[in-house]
Amino acid sequence: MDPRRLSPIDHIDHALLDAFVQNALPALLEPLQRKLIERLPHPCRLAVIWFDDGGTRIAASIDSMGQRKTPGENDTSHVSDSATLRQCLTKGHPIRTPSLSDPIIRWVAEDTCEPLLCLPLMRSGEPLGALIVMQRAGSGTPAARLAELVCWAPLMADILVHEIDAIHGLFGAVRFARDFTLMRDTETGQHQLRIGGYAGLLARVMGQAHGLDESFSQEIALYAPLHDIGKIGIPDEILLKPGKFDDAERERMKMHVTNGAALIDRLVEDFCLEHNPRIKALRAVVAWHHEYLDGSGYPEGRAGDDIPLETRVITVSDIFDALTNVRAYKQRWSLDEAFDLLSSMAGKQLDKECVHAFISERKQITNIWQHYATNGA
């Protein structure tokens, strides 16, 4: 896909998906690395040379130990400048013992490893990158063992592409559901966009505090707009009602949570996402974002550690956005009033650490609020 043809929102989605995949690669490579250790006498590591979206430049080198590096100012970064990559992608099969005279191969292997194989990573006929199999420098590999490696290493590349496919499938399913939700009604759609900004920022701060990698905040940014997906099943006369709900209407409105969880379950089934490890966080965001730490929330009355961090992040962001924007049944609260209410709920209904982190980013939060207010959202 040519990134120059994408709309602004598509650019954001594409960048998020690409970052999502890159951050997932070490975890995807790790079980393949274990298999490599079983097969080779002197294994070193697996690494992926990841291309940019157009497949013309090197975006990063990511290995099975979680190390990621991007080309420096003086590094070769064009795919076409690597004879190994050109040959690998053109022929579509493994290149044996790629030469360290190739600047990109040398950049990936550094001084500690020597390359054994370079394998293409292709998805729907488009190059994603290349998988490099390496061993410790100076170890030497018997010809028979290398021939065996050439036979089964393409399976590793296929498994890796399959796992990347699963991430694309999850992302596509979530994006479809998100876009469908944005079309349901103006306020719900605008709320979804705003909460994505707040939750993404808070998740980044909380992720850093808890030693989580960037994939945590990226998952939250992706999932946040879906937290109210169940509202598409709420009748307009309730969803858009001016004034307060009566008891029956309030209970009907609360059903958007269980409706949303059911929709996610259907999404998982229809898109065959049952075995995707990231789906658990998505369901937690949708099914529990109205649960409170003291057990006073709904629909399950969960409390304490039964409410995961990703859900706590969404809940704080959701309450702030609901307070600071006009709804059919209420006027907008001031930002000061909203921050004060969050403070009063911290350590009771809401996670104290999340609230304090949210308030500590007040300047950024205000900028996000002003951005959407200025742009009609």
C-alpha positions in Angstrom: 0.0 0.0 0.0 1.4 3.4 -1.0 1.3 5.6 2.2 1.0 8.7 0.0 -2.5 7.7 -0.9 -3.7 7.4 2.7 -6.1 9.8 4.4 -4.9 11.5 7.6 -6.8 9.1 9.8 -5.5 6.2 7.7 -2.0 7.5 8.2 -2.5 7.4 12.0 -4.0 3.9 11.8 -1.2 2.7 9.6 1.5 4.1 11.9 -0.2 2.5 14.9 -0.4 -0.9 13.2 3.2 -0.7 12.1 4.3 0.2 15.6 2.0 -2.5 17.0 3.7 -5.2 14.9 7.2 -4.0 15.5 6.7 -4.1 19.3 5.2 -7.6 19.0 8.1 -9.0 17.0 10.4 -9.9 20.0 7.7 -12.0 21.6 6.9 -13.7 18.2 10.6 -14.4 17.7 11.3 -15.8 21.1 9.7 -19.3 20.7 11.4 -19.5 17.3 14.7 -18.7 18.9 14.1 -21.6 21.4 13.6 -24.0 18.4 16.8 -22.6 16.9 18.7 -23.5 20.0 17.5 -27.1 19.7 18.7 -27.4 16.1 22.0 -25.5 16.0 25.2 -26.3 17.9 26.1 -22.6 18.2 23.0 -20.5 17.8 23.2 -16.7 18.3 19.9 -15.0 17.6 17.1 -14.3 15.2 16.5 -10.8 13.9 14.0 -9.2 11.6 14.9 -6.5 9.2 11.7 -4.6 9.1 10.8 -2.4 6.1 8.8 0.8 6.0 5.3 0.6 4.5 6.5 1.1 1.0 9.0 -1.7 1.3 11.8 0.5 0.0 13.7 1.5 3.2 14.9 -0.2 6.4 12.7 0.9 9.3 14.4 -1.1 12.0 16.3 -4.3 13.1 14.5 -6.2 15.8 15.8 -9.3 17.4 14.7 -12.2 19.6 16.2 -10.6 22.7 14.1 -7.5 22.4 16.8 -5.3 21.0 15.6 -2.8 18.4 17.7 -0.3 16.5 17.0 2.0 13.6 19.5 3.0 10.9 21.7 5.9 11.9 22.6 8.9 9.8 25.6 7.1 8.3 24.0 3.6 8.0 22.7 2.2 4.7 18.9 2.3 4.9 17.7 1.6 1.4 16.6 -2.0 0.7 17.9 -1.7 -2.9 21.4 -1.0 -1.5 21.6 -4.6 -0.1 22.5 -7.2 -2.7 21.3 -9.9 -0.2 17.9 -8.4 0.3 17.4 -7.8 -3.4 18.3 -11.4 -4.2 16.2 -12.7 -1.3 13.1 -10.8 -2.3 13.5 -11.5 -6.0 14.1 -15.2 -5.7 11.7 -15.7 -2.8 13.8 -18.3 -1.0 16.6 -18.4 1.6 20.0 -16.9 0.9 22.7 -19.0 2.4 25.6 -17.4 4.4 24.9 -13.9 3.3 28.1 -11.9 3.1 29.2 -9.5 5.8 30.4 -7.2 3.0 26.7 -6.4 2.6 26.4 -3.2 4.7 22.9 -4.0 6.0 23.7 -7.6 6.9 26.8 -6.4 8.7 24.7 -3.7 10.5 22.4 -6.4 11.8 25.0 -9.0 12.7 27.4 -6.5 14.3 30.7 -8.0 15.5 29.2 -10.8 17.6 27.4 -12.9 15.0 27.8 -14.3 11.6 24.7 -14.7 9.3 23.6 -18.2 8.2 20.4 -17.4 6.3 18.4 -14.5 5.1 14.7 -15.4 4.4 12.0 -13.2 2.9 8.9 -12.2 4.9 6.1 -11.8 2.4 2.4 -11.0 3.1 -0.1 -11.1 0.3 2.8 -10.7 -2.2 4.1 -7.6 -0.4 7.5 -7.6 1.3 7.4 -7.0 5.1 11.1 -7.5 5.7 13.6 -10.3 6.1 14.4 -12.9 8.8 18.1 -13.3 9.5 19.3 -16.5 11.2 22.7 -16.0 12.9 25.2 -17.9 15.0 28.1 -16.8 17.2 31.0 -15.4 15.2 33.7 -17.9 14.4 31.6 -21.0 15.4 31.3 -22.7 12.0 28.4 -24.8 10.9 28.8 -28.2 9.1 27.4 -28.2 5.6 24.9 -30.9 6.4 23.5 -28.9 9.4 23.3 -25.8 7.2 21.4 -27.8 4.5 19.0 -29.0 7.2 18.5 -25.5 8.3 17.7 -24.4 4.8 14.9 -27.0 4.7 13.1 -26.1 7.9 13.9 -22.4 8.4 11.3 -21.3 5.9 8.7 -22.8 8.3 9.9 -20.3 10.9 9.4 -17.4 8.4 5.9 -18.8 7.6 5.0 -19.0 11.3 6.2 -15.4 11.8 4.1 -14.1 8.9 1.1 -16.1 10.2 1.4 -14.4 13.6 1.8 -11.0 11.9 -1.3 -11.8 9.9 -3.2 -12.4 13.2 -2.2 -9.0 14.4 -3.4 -7.5 11.1 -6.7 -9.4 11.5 -7.2 -8.1 15.0 -6.4 -4.6 14.0 -8.7 -4.8 11.0 -11.6 -6.1 13.1 -11.1 -3.5 15.7 -10.9 -0.7 13.1 -14.1 -2.0 11.4 -15.9 -2.0 14.7 -14.6 1.4 15.7 -15.6 3.0 12.4 -19.0 1.4 12.7 -19.4 2.9 16.1 -18.3 6.4 14.9 -21.2 6.3 12.5 -23.8 5.5 15.2 -24.3 9.0 16.5 -22.3 12.2 16.6 -21.7 12.5 20.3 -20.8 8.8 20.8 -18.3 9.0 17.8 -16.7 12.2 19.1 -16.5 10.7 22.6 -14.6 7.7 21.1 -12.1 10.0 19.5 -11.4 12.1 22.5 -11.1 9.1 24.9 -8.5 7.6 22.6 -6.3 10.7 23.1 -6.7 10.7 26.9 -6.3 7.0 27.4 -3.3 6.7 25.1 -1.5 9.4 27.0 -2.4 7.9 30.4 -1.4 4.4 29.3 2.0 5.6 28.2 2.6 7.2 31.6 1.3 4.2 33.5 3.2 1.8 31.2 6.5 3.5 31.9 5.8 3.5 35.7 5.1 -0.3 35.6 8.0 -1.2 33.3 5.7 -2.1 30.4 6.8 -1.7 26.8 5.2 0.6 24.2 2.8 -2.1 23.1 0.7 -1.5 26.3 -0.1 2.1 25.4 -0.5 1.2 21.7 -3.1 -1.4 22.6 -5.0 1.0 24.8 -4.9 3.7 22.0 -6.3 1.1 19.6 -8.9 -0.3 22.0 -10.1 2.8 23.8 -12.5 4.0 21.1 -14.3 0.6 21.3 -15.2 0.8 25.0 -18.7 2.0 24.3 -19.4 -0.1 21.3 -22.4 -1.6 23.0 -24.2 1.7 22.7 -25.1 0.9 19.1 -27.7 -1.4 20.6 -29.3 1.3 22.7 -32.5 2.9 21.3 -32.2 6.6 20.2 -35.0 7.6 22.5 -32.8 6.6 25.4 -29.3 7.3 24.0 -30.2 10.8 22.9 -32.8 11.6 25.6 -32.5 15.2 27.0 -32.7 15.2 30.7 -32.3 12.5 33.3 -33.1 8.8 32.8 -35.8 7.1 34.9 -34.9 3.9 36.6 -35.9 1.7 33.7 -34.0 3.8 31.2 -30.9 3.9 33.4 -30.9 0.1 33.6 -31.4 -0.1 29.8 -28.5 2.3 29.3 -26.3 0.1 31.6 -26.9 -2.8 29.2 -24.5 -1.2 26.7 -21.7 -2.8 28.7 -23.0 -6.4 28.4 -24.0 -5.6 24.8 -20.5 -4.5 24.1 -18.9 -7.6 25.6 -21.2 -9.8 23.5 -20.2 -7.9 20.4 -16.5 -8.4 21.1 -17.2 -12.1 21.6 -18.9 -12.2 18.2 -16.1 -10.2 16.7 -13.6 -12.8 18.1 -15.6 -15.6 16.7 -16.3 -14.1 13.2 -12.7 -13.0 12.7 -11.2 -16.2 14.2 -9.3 -14.3 16.9 -9.7 -16.8 19.7 -6.0 -17.5 20.0 -4.8 -14.0 19.7 -3.3 -13.1 23.1 -4.1 -9.4 22.7 -7.9 -10.0 22.6 -8.0 -10.4 26.4 -7.2 -6.7 26.9 -9.8 -5.6 24.4 -12.5 -7.5 26.2 -11.4 -6.2 29.6 -11.7 -2.6 28.2 -15.2 -3.1 26.8 -16.7 -5.4 29.5 -15.4 -3.7 32.7 -14.9 0.0 32.0 -17.8 0.9 34.5 -16.4 -1.3 37.3 -15.0 0.5 40.4 -12.3 -0.6 42.7 -14.6 -0.5 45.7 -17.0 -2.9 44.0 -19.8 -0.3 43.4 -19.6 -0.4 39.6 -21.4 -2.6 37.1 -22.3 -5.0 35.5 -20.3 -7.5 37.6 -19.4 -5.6 40.7 -15.7 -6.4 40.3 -13.3 -4.9 42.8 -9.6 -4.4 43.5 -7.2 -6.6 41.5 -10.0 -8.1 39.5 -10.0 -4.9 37.5 -6.9 -4.9 35.2 -4.7 -1.9 34.6 -5.9 -1.3 31.0 -9.5 -1.1 32.3 -8.5 1.4 35.1 -6.9 3.6 32.5 -10.0 3.6 30.4 -12.3 4.3 33.4 -10.4 7.4 34.5 -10.3 8.8 30.9 -14.0 7.9 30.3 -15.2 9.8 33.4 -13.1 12.9 32.6 -14.5 13.1 29.1 -18.1 12.5 30.2 -17.8 15.4 32.7 -16.0 17.9 30.4 -18.4 17.7 27.4 -22.0 18.5 26.8 -24.4 15.5 26.7 -28.1 15.5 25.9 -28.8 15.2 29.6 -26.2 17.6 31.1 -24.0 20.7 30.6 -20.3 20.6 30.5 -18.3 20.7 33.7 -15.2 22.9 33.9 -11.8 21.2 33.7 -11.2 22.3 37.3 -14.4 20.6 38.4 -13.6 17.4 36.5 -10.0 17.2 37.9 -11.4 17.8 41.4 -14.0 15.0 41.1 -11.3 12.6 39.9 -9.2 13.5 42.9 -12.1 12.8 45.3 -12.6 9.3 43.7 -9.0 8.4 43.8 -8.3 5.4 46.0 -12.0 4.7 46.3 -13.8 4.1 43.1 -10.7 4.9 40.9 -7.1 3.7 40.9 -5.2 6.3 42.9 -2.0 5.9 40.8 -4.0 6.3 37.5 -5.7 9.5 38.8 -2.5 11.0 40.0 -0.8 10.2 36.7 -3.7 11.7 34.8 -3.6 14.9 36.9 0.2 15.1 36.5 -0.4 15.3 32.8 -2.9 18.1 33.1 -1.2 20.4 30.5 -1.2 17.6 27.9 -4.8 16.6 28.8 -5.9 20.2 28.4 -4.2 20.4 25.0 -6.0 17.3 23.9 -9.4 18.7 25.1 -8.7 22.0 23.3 -7.7 20.2 20.1 -11.0 18.4 19.9 -13.0 21.4 21.1 -11.4 23.5 18.3 -12.1 20.8 15.7 -15.7 20.3 16.6 -15.2 17.1 18.5 
